[in-house]
Amino acid sequence: MALSEPSGLLILNKPIGITSHDCVYKIRRLYSTKRVGHTGTLDPLATGVLVMLVGRAAKAAEYLSADTKGYVATLRLGITTDTEDITGKILTESHDIPSADKVRAVANGFLGDIKQIPPMYSAIKVGGKKLYDLAREGITVEREARDVTVHSLTVTPTDDIAKYTLSVECSSGTYIRTLCADIGNALGSGGVMETLLRTRVGNFKLSEAHTPEELEAMSEDERISLLLPIEKLFDSLPSVYLPAFYERLCRNGCEIYEKKIKTNLSVGERVKLYSEKGVFFALGEVREYPDGNAIKAIKIFEL
């Protein structure tokens, strides 16, 4: 048995057919801790990168910034469904499949900043109820369009004239199902997402992910060795190293004035806080006070 609760990030390769919550249960059992969370839900149909938060890392979920994500999806033209993917009830069918040139041209119109109406089969809450719960009751409600960004979109034909491989880099919050459905709608043929593989979340890539089956086959020490440091979640944030005196004050809830530690950051900016020995211990935020700007810890991770 491990001497203390394991903590860190685990890059999971989620298999098809299970939910993100199923993954949480598996990791709880494998790491012998109830404190497990994840970032960025994947549907049962989807596979690929799911960042799991183990132990103290689970406290970080509410502070995560939106990361760019990478996907490879299969777009199937000629049908529409109530879920916008292949698992749903077929609503319309068409045999009028457009040419590859037209598919590429229309898909290019979805590059950049676009608006998406979230699908009814999603975990977004409206009036305190999740949309997919309402959808299962046969209820459809109005959803506000949301701003998302498609950074890159490559469309590749397959041997099937109705199917295309989409390689997508996009902002957090983008629904690939909806992107497929919207492209199909713009083409006039209809379209759904048939497969989805998430290849990247921020800097976390599929090449460093492990399947639940691989984890099962490992020893406890091997599994624990896979956990990445919590501060990897905040790689994009600046680092601030505090001398021992100011570290103690910070841990006790005191604000640390920038003029004392000779930093010059913007109000509202978040930072990684380290001890003078280089040990990450907290997430901090720059705030404005009567005597000047100061850094205050908003979440302590290392006790």
C-alpha positions as CSV (number, residue, x, y, z in Angstrom):
1,M,0.0,0.0,0.0
2,A,1.1,3.6,-0.7
3,L,2.0,5.5,2.4
4,S,-0.1,8.5,1.4
5,E,-2.9,9.3,-1.0
6,P,-1.5,9.6,-4.5
7,S,-2.0,13.0,-6.2
8,G,-1.4,14.3,-9.7
9,L,-2.6,14.2,-13.3
10,L,-3.3,11.0,-15.2
11,I,-3.6,11.2,-19.0
12,L,-6.2,8.5,-19.8
13,N,-7.0,7.1,-23.2
14,K,-10.7,6.6,-22.8
15,P,-12.1,3.6,-24.7
16,I,-15.3,3.7,-26.6
17,G,-18.6,2.7,-24.9
18,I,-18.0,4.1,-21.4
19,T,-18.8,7.5,-19.9
20,S,-16.3,9.9,-18.3
21,H,-18.0,9.1,-15.0
22,D,-17.2,5.4,-15.6
23,C,-13.6,6.4,-15.9
24,V,-13.7,8.2,-12.6
25,Y,-15.0,5.0,-10.9
26,K,-12.2,3.0,-12.4
27,I,-9.5,5.4,-11.4
28,R,-10.8,5.7,-7.8
29,R,-10.5,1.9,-7.5
30,L,-7.0,1.7,-9.2
31,Y,-5.6,4.5,-7.1
32,S,-7.4,3.8,-3.9
33,T,-8.8,7.3,-3.5
34,K,-12.3,8.8,-3.7
35,R,-10.9,12.1,-4.8
36,V,-10.9,11.8,-8.5
37,G,-12.2,14.2,-11.1
38,H,-11.6,14.9,-14.8
39,T,-11.5,17.8,-17.2
40,G,-13.6,18.0,-20.4
41,T,-16.2,15.3,-20.6
42,L,-16.1,12.8,-23.5
43,D,-19.3,11.1,-24.8
44,P,-19.5,7.3,-24.7
45,L,-19.0,7.2,-28.5
46,A,-15.8,9.2,-28.2
47,T,-12.3,7.9,-27.4
48,G,-8.9,9.5,-26.6
49,V,-7.4,12.0,-24.2
50,L,-9.2,12.5,-20.9
51,V,-7.2,14.3,-18.2
52,M,-8.0,12.7,-14.8
53,L,-7.4,14.6,-11.6
54,V,-6.2,12.3,-8.8
55,G,-6.1,13.2,-5.1
56,R,-5.3,16.8,-4.3
57,A,-5.3,17.6,-8.0
58,A,-9.1,17.2,-8.0
59,K,-9.3,20.6,-6.2
60,A,-7.9,22.2,-9.4
61,A,-10.9,21.6,-11.6
62,E,-12.7,24.8,-10.9
63,Y,-9.6,26.9,-11.6
64,L,-8.6,25.4,-15.0
65,S,-8.3,27.8,-17.9
66,A,-9.9,26.8,-21.3
67,D,-7.4,24.8,-23.3
68,T,-7.3,24.3,-27.1
69,K,-8.3,20.7,-28.0
70,G,-7.5,18.5,-30.9
71,Y,-9.8,15.9,-32.5
72,V,-10.1,13.5,-35.4
73,A,-13.7,12.8,-36.4
74,T,-15.6,11.0,-39.1
75,L,-18.3,13.1,-40.7
76,R,-21.1,11.0,-42.4
77,L,-23.2,12.9,-44.8
78,G,-26.7,12.0,-45.9
79,I,-28.5,11.6,-42.6
80,T,-29.5,13.7,-39.6
81,T,-30.2,12.4,-36.1
82,D,-31.6,13.8,-32.8
83,T,-28.2,13.5,-31.1
84,E,-26.1,14.8,-34.0
85,D,-24.1,11.6,-34.0
86,I,-24.5,8.1,-35.4
87,T,-26.1,6.7,-32.2
88,G,-29.2,8.8,-32.4
89,K,-32.6,8.4,-34.0
90,I,-32.5,9.1,-37.7
91,L,-34.6,12.1,-38.6
92,T,-33.8,12.6,-42.3
93,E,-32.0,10.8,-45.1
94,S,-30.7,12.0,-48.4
95,H,-28.9,10.4,-51.3
96,D,-27.8,13.7,-52.8
97,I,-24.2,13.7,-51.6
98,P,-22.1,16.7,-52.6
99,S,-18.7,16.6,-54.2
100,A,-15.5,16.7,-52.2
101,D,-14.7,20.2,-53.5
102,K,-18.0,21.5,-52.2
103,V,-17.6,19.7,-48.8
104,R,-14.2,21.4,-48.4
105,A,-15.4,24.8,-49.5
106,V,-18.4,24.7,-47.1
107,A,-16.3,23.3,-44.2
108,N,-13.8,26.3,-44.6
109,G,-16.7,28.6,-43.7
110,F,-16.6,27.2,-40.2
111,L,-13.0,28.3,-39.6
112,G,-12.3,31.0,-37.0
113,D,-14.8,32.5,-34.6
114,I,-18.2,30.9,-35.0
115,K,-21.4,30.5,-33.0
116,Q,-22.8,27.1,-32.0
117,I,-26.1,26.1,-30.6
118,P,-25.3,23.3,-28.1
119,P,-27.0,20.0,-28.8
120,M,-30.0,18.9,-26.7
121,Y,-28.0,15.7,-25.8
122,S,-25.4,17.6,-23.8
123,A,-24.6,18.1,-20.1
124,I,-25.3,21.8,-20.2
125,K,-27.9,22.9,-17.6
126,V,-31.0,24.9,-18.4
127,G,-33.2,25.8,-15.5
128,G,-31.3,23.5,-13.2
129,K,-31.8,20.4,-15.4
130,K,-29.3,18.9,-17.8
131,L,-30.2,19.1,-21.4
132,Y,-29.8,15.4,-22.0
133,D,-32.3,14.6,-19.2
134,L,-34.8,16.9,-20.9
135,A,-34.1,15.4,-24.3
136,R,-34.7,11.9,-22.9
137,E,-38.2,13.1,-21.7
138,G,-38.9,14.3,-25.2
139,I,-38.5,18.0,-24.3
140,T,-36.7,20.4,-26.5
141,V,-35.8,23.9,-25.1
142,E,-34.3,27.0,-26.6
143,R,-30.5,27.2,-26.3
144,E,-28.4,30.2,-26.7
145,A,-25.7,30.2,-29.3
146,R,-22.2,30.1,-27.9
147,D,-19.0,31.7,-29.2
148,V,-16.4,29.1,-30.1
149,T,-13.3,29.1,-32.2
150,V,-12.2,26.6,-34.8
151,H,-8.4,27.2,-35.2
152,S,-7.9,24.7,-38.0
153,L,-10.1,22.2,-39.9
154,T,-8.7,19.7,-42.4
155,V,-11.2,17.7,-44.5
156,T,-10.0,14.4,-46.1
157,P,-12.2,12.2,-48.3
158,T,-12.4,8.4,-47.5
159,D,-13.2,5.4,-49.7
160,D,-16.9,6.1,-48.9
161,I,-18.2,9.1,-50.8
162,A,-20.5,10.0,-47.9
163,K,-17.7,9.9,-45.3
164,Y,-14.9,12.4,-44.5
165,T,-12.2,12.6,-41.9
166,L,-12.1,15.9,-40.1
167,S,-9.0,17.0,-38.2
168,V,-9.9,19.8,-35.9
169,E,-8.1,22.2,-33.5
170,C,-10.6,24.2,-31.6
171,S,-11.4,26.1,-28.4
172,S,-12.7,24.4,-25.3
173,G,-16.5,24.2,-25.4
174,T,-16.7,23.3,-29.1
175,Y,-19.0,20.4,-29.9
176,I,-17.7,18.3,-32.8
177,R,-21.1,16.7,-33.1
178,T,-22.6,20.1,-33.8
179,L,-19.8,21.0,-36.1
180,C,-20.5,17.9,-38.2
181,A,-24.3,18.6,-38.1
182,D,-23.8,22.2,-39.1
183,I,-21.6,21.4,-42.0
184,G,-24.1,18.8,-43.2
185,N,-26.9,21.3,-42.9
186,A,-25.0,23.9,-44.8
187,L,-24.4,21.3,-47.6
188,G,-28.1,20.5,-47.7
189,S,-27.5,16.8,-47.3
190,G,-27.4,16.6,-43.5
191,G,-24.6,15.1,-41.6
192,V,-23.7,13.4,-38.3
193,M,-20.5,12.6,-36.4
194,E,-19.8,8.9,-36.8
195,T,-16.5,8.6,-34.7
196,L,-14.5,10.9,-32.5
197,L,-11.0,10.7,-31.2
198,R,-9.6,13.4,-29.0
199,T,-5.9,13.7,-29.7
200,R,-5.0,16.6,-27.4
201,V,-6.1,18.7,-24.5
202,G,-3.7,21.7,-24.1
203,N,-0.2,20.2,-23.9
204,F,-1.5,16.7,-23.0
205,K,-1.3,14.4,-26.0
206,L,-2.6,11.0,-26.9
207,S,0.9,9.6,-27.1
208,E,1.3,9.9,-23.3
209,A,-2.2,8.5,-22.5
210,H,-2.9,5.0,-21.1
211,T,-6.0,2.9,-21.4
212,P,-7.8,1.5,-18.3
213,E,-6.6,-2.0,-19.4
214,E,-3.0,-0.9,-19.4
215,L,-3.4,0.6,-15.9
216,E,-5.0,-2.6,-14.7
217,A,-2.0,-4.6,-15.8
218,M,0.5,-2.4,-13.9
219,S,1.7,-2.6,-10.3
220,E,0.6,0.1,-7.9
221,D,4.1,1.7,-8.0
222,E,4.0,1.7,-11.8
223,R,0.6,3.4,-11.8
224,I,1.6,6.0,-9.3
225,S,4.8,6.8,-11.3
226,L,2.5,7.8,-14.2
227,L,1.0,10.7,-12.3
228,L,2.2,14.1,-13.5
229,P,2.7,17.1,-11.1
230,I,-0.4,19.2,-10.4
231,E,1.3,22.4,-11.7
232,K,1.3,20.9,-15.2
233,L,-2.3,22.0,-15.3
234,F,-1.1,25.6,-15.1
235,D,1.8,25.5,-17.5
236,S,0.7,28.7,-19.3
237,L,0.8,30.7,-16.0
238,P,3.8,32.7,-14.8
239,S,5.8,31.3,-11.8
240,V,6.5,33.2,-8.6
241,Y,9.0,31.9,-6.1
242,L,8.5,33.1,-2.5
243,P,11.2,33.4,0.2
244,A,10.4,31.3,3.3
245,F,9.0,34.3,5.2
246,Y,6.6,35.3,2.5
247,E,5.7,31.7,1.8
248,R,4.5,31.2,5.4
249,L,2.5,34.4,5.2
250,C,0.9,33.3,2.0
251,R,0.0,29.9,3.3
252,N,-1.7,31.6,6.3
253,G,-3.9,33.6,4.0
254,C,-2.0,36.9,3.8
255,E,-1.6,38.9,0.6
256,I,2.0,39.3,-0.6
257,Y,2.6,42.8,-1.9
258,E,4.4,42.8,-5.3
259,K,6.7,45.7,-4.2
260,K,8.0,43.4,-1.4
261,I,8.9,40.5,-3.8
262,K,9.8,42.7,-6.8
263,T,7.2,41.4,-9.3
264,N,5.1,43.4,-11.7
265,L,2.0,41.5,-12.8
266,S,-1.4,42.6,-14.0
267,V,-4.4,42.7,-11.6
268,G,-6.5,39.5,-12.2
269,E,-3.5,37.5,-13.4
270,R,-3.1,34.1,-12.0
271,V,0.3,32.6,-11.0
272,K,1.9,29.4,-9.9
273,L,3.4,29.9,-6.4
274,Y,6.6,28.1,-5.4
275,S,8.7,27.9,-2.3
276,E,12.2,29.2,-2.6
277,K,13.3,25.6,-2.9
278,G,11.2,25.2,-6.1
279,V,8.2,23.3,-4.6
280,F,4.8,24.2,-6.1
281,F,2.3,24.8,-3.4
282,A,-0.5,27.0,-4.5
283,L,-2.4,28.9,-7.3
284,G,-2.3,32.6,-6.7
285,E,-4.1,35.7,-8.1
286,V,-3.0,39.3,-8.3
287,R,-5.4,41.6,-6.6
288,E,-5.6,45.4,-6.0
289,Y,-5.4,46.6,-2.4
290,P,-5.2,50.1,-0.9
291,D,-1.5,49.8,-0.5
292,G,-0.8,48.4,-4.0
293,N,-1.1,45.2,-5.9
294,A,-0.5,41.9,-4.1
295,I,-0.6,38.2,-4.7
296,K,-3.0,36.1,-2.7
297,A,-3.2,32.3,-2.7
298,I,-6.6,31.1,-4.0
299,K,-6.0,27.4,-3.7
300,I,-3.3,25.6,-1.7
301,F,-2.3,22.2,-3.1
302,E,0.8,21.2,-1.2
303,L,0.3,21.3,2.6
